Amino acid sequence: MEVPERRRAVAATLRTVRSQGLAADEALLLSNSNKIILRVRPSDVVARVAPVGQMDGRFELELAGRLAEAGCPVLAPEPRLEPLVHQEGGFAITLWAYVPPSAARTSPEDYARALEELHRCLRTLDLAAPLARDRVASAHRLVSDPDLSPALGGADRALLVRTLTDLGGVLDQADHQLLHGEPHPGNLLATPDGPLFVDLETCCRGPVEFDLAHAPPDVAARCHGVDRLLLRQCQILVLAMITAWRWDRDDQFPNGIELAGLWTEQLRAALQGSEDVAPRALGD
């Protein structure tokens, strides 16, 4: 969010937290992109905030609540409050538990173990969710329309459209289950009790390899029962998707245009046989 909008979002969040009977003297910015994440003190509640219409947190709250109750490695909704999507000042706000971070980085082994446990938990749930293929289609529409991605050059546009078209179909050729949708390092919290996944708003149905494609290669390499060819295809597909989103005219990801150019060249190299298909800077 740009500074003026972010200030309004912070003010709306403080009013919301106070209206729930919790103390709210200040809000510390933890993350700023198309939505912001705030730590509200002294009550120590975490708020995810986006303009109304850009975040539907109801499904995310329900899913996270059910998974956390079952002991799965996810961040839980704020336990002192009813899990609701609050609307205040033009913003949608969801409130989450605050967990102190760990000073130690999550090892690839712990990351892989947590992701496999999350997938096991998700297989126990019977919930309607969009298909991963739908997310590919959304990225395809974005780069197919110059009005939506005006900064994207002709050769790069053709590259992205072709890649999303050619590889999108691989998602229909494998067993599907509920997935996180974007379990990259930016959506993993290192805590004293182990890693926890956040941002379940991206939950979808697809092959496990689609989720693994968002994780660093040394994490995916430690997961079991993986179709390595499908994983490689999904890694290239995911790189094309996140590159498409950075070309979005309305994208507010930090340094988004610079990343769009970097990832477009990385995609071109991956399609020529490079082994490195993990998107650099994703989640940083």
N, C-alpha and C positions, 0 to 999 in steps of 0.2 A: 504494500500500500504506500502511496505517496504520503508525505508528512501531514498535510491538512486532514486527509481522510483518516490517517492513523490516529491523530489526536482526537478526532470525534469518536473513533472506535474505542480508544482507551477510556474516554469519559463515559461512553455508554456501558462499558464493561464494569466500571466502578459503581455506577448507579445500579446495575443489575445485581452485582454481588451484595451490595448493601440491602437491596430489596429482599434478598433471601435471608437476611438476618446475620450475615457474616461481615466482619470488619474488612474495610477496603480503603486503605490510606494511600497506597501507591500500586502501580502496575509496572513490572519489569518486562521489557520486550525480550522474548526468547527466540522468536523467529518472525521474519517478515518476508512475505511473498504475496501471492494472490489473496491469502488470508494471513492473519497474524496470530501468534500464540503469546499469551501473557501469563506471568506469575503474579497473582494479586496477593499483596501482603497487607496486614500481618496474618490473614486467615489462611494463607498458603493454599490457594486454589488455582488451578490452571484453567485459563479460558482460551477457547478457540473461537476466533471472531472473523466473520466475513460479511460483506454486504448481503442483505436479504435477497434471495434468489440465486446466490452463488454457492450456498452450502445448505444441504438438507441433512441435519444431524440426527434425525430421529432413528433411522436405520443404524447408524454408527453407534449411538448410545445403547440401543437394544442389543446389538451384536456384542459390543465390548462388555456390557453388563453380564450377559450370559456366559461369555468366555471367562471373564474374571472370576465369576462365581464358581466356575468349574476348575479354577486353579490354573488356567492357561496363561501363557506369557504375554499378557496385554495390559496396557494401562487402563485402570478402572474409572468409570464416572465418579465424580465427587460423592463419597459415601454419606455425607451429612445432608445431602439434598436429593429431592426427587429428580430423576434424570429427564430433563426437559430441554427443548430448544427455546431459548428466550429471545424475544425480539425487542430491541430498544434502539431508538434513534436511527432506524434504517439498517440495523445490523442484526444478524443472527448470531447467537452466542451459546455455546455449550460449555459446561463446567466439568472439570476433571480433577482427579486426585493429584496431589503433588507428591512426587517421589524424589528424594534427594539423589543427585547423580553420583555415580562412582567415579573415582579419580582414574581407575584403570580402564583401558580400552577393552572392548569385547573381543575375545580371541575368535579366529575363524571357527574353531571347534565349538565354542559356546554359541556362536551365531547360528551355525548349521543345526545344532541340537535344538535351539529355541524355535527355529523355523520349521523343523520337522515336527516338533511338538504342537506348534500352532496349526499345521496342516492336519495333524491327527485330530485335534479338537474340532476344527472346522468340518471334518468329515462326519462328526456326530450330529451336526445341526441340519435341520430341514428348513431352509430359508430361501425365499425367492431373491435372486440377485441378477443383475445384468450379466451378459456374456462378455468375456474378454474380447471376443470378436467385435462387439459393439464399440469398444474403446478404440480398436483399430480403425473402424469405420469413421469414428468421430475425427481421428487424426487425419484420415484420408480426405474427408470433406474440407478440413481446414487448409491443407496444402493444395487442394484442387481449386480453391477459390481465391484468386488474387486479391479480392476485396478484403478477405479475412487475413491474408498473409502478404501484404503489399511489399515488404522488404525482401521477400524470397525471390532470387533470380531464376531465370528460365531453366538453366541446366540443373540447378539444385532442386527446383520444383519437380522436374521430370524424374530425377533420381529418387526423391521421396515418394512420389506417387507410384512409381514402378515398384519400389521395394514394398510398400504397404499393400499394393495389389497382389504381388507375387507371393509374399510370405504370409499374408493374413489368413489364407486358407489352411495353413498347417495347424491352426488352433482347432479346426473342426475334425481333425483326424486322430485325436487322442482322447482318452478318458477324461471327463471333467469332474471337478469338485469345487467347493467353495475355496476361494483364495483370498489372501490379503489384498492383492492387486498391485501394490507398490512397496514391497518389503526391503527397500534400499536402506543404506546406513543412516540416512536422514530421518527415517521413520523407526529407528531402533534406539531405545534409551538404555544406556549402561547404568545399572543400579547395583547397590550392595547385595541385593538378593538375586542378581542375574539380569539378563537382557529382557526388556519388555518392548513389544511392538505398539506403535501408535498409528493414528490416521487410518482407521478402518473404513473411512468413507469410500475408499477405492475398491472395496470388496466386490468380487465378480466371480463368475464360474469359468473355469478353463483348466488346461493341463497344469500340473504342478510345475512343469518346466517354465511356464510363463512367469510364475513368481520367482523361481530361481534365477531367471534372467535379469532380475533387478538387483540381485545380490552380487557382491564381489566374486570373481571367478574362484578364489581360494575357498570361499564358503560353499558355492555350488558343487565344487569338486569333492566336498566332504559329505554330501547328502547321498542317501542310498536309493537304489531302484530308479535311477534317472536315465532317460533316453537321451544319450549324449548328442545325437544328431538333432533331435528336436530341441534340445537346450541351445545348441549353436544357432539354430534357425530363430528361436525365440529371442536370443540375445541381440541378433541383428534387427529383428522386428521391434523390440523394445527401444533400441537405440534410434530407429527411425521414428517411432512414436514420440519419444520425449524431444527429439529434435524438431518435429512438427509443432509441438506445443510451444517451443521457444520462439518459433516464427510467428505465433499468434499476435496480431496487432494489439490486443488487449492484455498480453502477458505482462505480469509485474515481477517475474522472477528476477532476483538480483543478477545483473550482468547477463540478462537473457539473450540479447542479440549476439554478444561475444560468444556465449556458449552455443548458440545456434550455429554460428560459423564453424566453431571448433568441432562440434559433433557431426556436422554435415561432412566435413573432411574425414573424420574418423569413420563415418558410415561408408564413405567411398572406399577407404582403405580396407575395411572389413569385408566388403563385397569382392574385393580383389584378392582375398585370402589371408589377410592379417589375422593373427591369433588374438590380438587385443581388441575385444569388442565390448568391454565394460566401459560405460560412459564415464569419462573422467569428470570429476567435480560434482557428480550427481549426489545430492543430499548434503553437500558441504554447506 
